[in-house]
Amino acid sequence: MSQTPITTIRELAAGDIARLVEIALAAWEPVFDSFEQILGSELFELTRPGCRESKAEQIRAACQLDAPGHVLVAQRGSTIAGFVSFYPDVPVPGVGEIGNNAVHPEFQRQGLAGMMYEEVFRRLKVLGIRYAKVRTGGDASHLPARTAYERVGFDISLPAVDYYREL
């Protein structure tokens, strides 16, 4: 019987960025597909042009050393399996926000997301932050994200709906 490699949550290293982009795109692919199915191809292209490159750029921007946040990496053995970005006191003092975060599909449903969020909570508390916020979608493709957030205690939400009408 083989043992599961140890998972560590660590600071971002300069050589990690390409892998984090790869993880984000793999993890978000079901979301992109879902949005295109919900919106239809024409509206999807109008409202989310270049969404994959935009997501990749968001990840690269979060990883910049002069960015106003932090990025942690989940590593399973020698493989980078996930990441989480977070922003203390942005934009509201006393509230830290979890930004882009993902676990590679190969490593999903193994508790890595919860480990990353708990480390973010620990770091936010050290900084005197009182609340943590995260934003996600309400569609079926975001159900795994909502489930992961609820598992670590996110329990207050404000529902939002975007409506579209063809003219």
ZAMARGU-4260 file (C-alpha; in steps of 0.2 Angstrom, whole numbers, plus 5000, padded with zeros to 4 digits):
<rodrens>
0) 5000/5000/5000 | 5008/5017/4995 | 5007/5032/5006 | 5000/5048/5000 | 5014/5061/4998
5) 5014/5075/5011 | 5005/5091/5006 | 5014/5107/5011 | 5007/5125/5009 | 5021/5137/5005
10) 5025/5154/4999 | 5025/5157/4980 | 5042/5155/4972 | 5047/5164/4956 | 5047/5147/4946
15) 5029/5143/4951 | 5019/5155/4940 | 5018/5145/4924 | 5012/5130/4934 | 4999/5141/4943
20) 4992/5147/4926 | 4991/5129/4920 | 4981/5124/4936 | 4970/5139/4934 | 4965/5136/4916
25) 4963/5117/4919 | 4952/5120/4934 | 4941/5134/4926 | 4938/5125/4910 | 4922/5118/4916
30) 4916/5135/4921 | 4921/5142/4904 | 4911/5128/4896 | 4896/5131/4907 | 4896/5149/4904
35) 4896/5146/4885 | 4882/5134/4887 | 4871/5145/4898 | 4874/5161/4888 | 4876/5154/4870
40) 4891/5156/4860 | 4887/5173/4853 | 4884/5181/4870 | 4898/5172/4878 | 4910/5179/4866
45) 4903/5196/4868 | 4904/5196/4887 | 4919/5185/4890 | 4931/5188/4875 | 4948/5180/4878
50) 4942/5173/4895 | 4956/5160/4895 | 4970/5173/4892 | 4961/5185/4904 | 4961/5172/4918
55) 4980/5168/4914 | 4984/5186/4916 | 4974/5188/4932 | 4985/5174/4939 | 5001/5181/4933
60) 4996/5198/4940 | 4992/5191/4957 | 5010/5183/4957 | 5019/5199/4954 | 5030/5204/4969
65) 5023/5222/4970 | 5005/5216/4970 | 4995/5221/4985 | 4991/5203/4990 | 4999/5186/4994
70) 4999/5169/4985 | 5001/5153/4993 | 5005/5136/4984 | 4999/5119/4989 | 5012/5106/4985
75) 5008/5087/4985 | 5025/5079/4986 | 5035/5087/4973 | 5020/5092/4962 | 5012/5109/4963
80) 4993/5105/4965 | 4985/5121/4969 | 4986/5139/4974 | 4976/5153/4983 | 4978/5172/4982
85) 4972/5183/4996 | 4972/5202/5000 | 4972/5208/5017 | 4962/5225/5020 | 4957/5226/5002
90) 4946/5235/4998 | 4939/5236/5016 | 4949/5238/5031 | 4947/5223/5043 | 4941/5211/5029
95) 4953/5200/5019 | 4948/5193/5002 | 4952/5177/4994 | 4955/5180/4976 | 4959/5168/4962
100) 4962/5150/4969 | 4961/5133/4961 | 4966/5115/4963 | 4972/5105/4948 | 4958/5093/4943
105) 4969/5078/4946 | 4970/5084/4965 | 4953/5090/4968 | 4942/5082/4982 | 4957/5078/4992
110) 4956/5092/5005 | 4969/5103/4997 | 4958/5118/4995 | 4953/5118/5013 | 4971/5117/5019
115) 4975/5132/5008 | 4960/5142/5015 | 4964/5138/5033 | 4982/5144/5030 | 4975/5160/5023
120) 4963/5162/5038 | 4978/5159/5050 | 4988/5173/5041 | 4974/5185/5040 | 4971/5183/5059
125) 4989/5187/5062 | 4987/5203/5053 | 4972/5208/5063 | 4959/5204/5050 | 4942/5200/5057
130) 4933/5194/5042 | 4937/5184/5026 | 4927/5186/5010 | 4927/5175/4994 | 4916/5177/4978
135) 4910/5163/4967 | 4897/5160/4954 | 4880/5153/4958 | 4879/5141/4943 | 4881/5122/4943
140) 4900/5123/4938 | 4904/5133/4953 | 4896/5120/4965 | 4913/5113/4970 | 4919/5130/4974
145) 4904/5134/4985 | 4905/5117/4993 | 4924/5120/4997 | 4920/5137/5004 | 4906/5131/5015
150) 4916/5117/5022 | 4928/5129/5029 | 4915/5140/5037 | 4909/5153/5025 | 4891/5155/5029
155) 4886/5173/5026 | 4881/5177/5008 | 4873/5191/4997 | 4865/5183/4982 | 4868/5192/4965
160) 4861/5188/4948 | 4866/5195/4931 | 4852/5195/4918 | 4854/5197/4899 | 4841/5200/4886
165) 4843/5199/4868 | 4837/5215/4859
</rodrens>
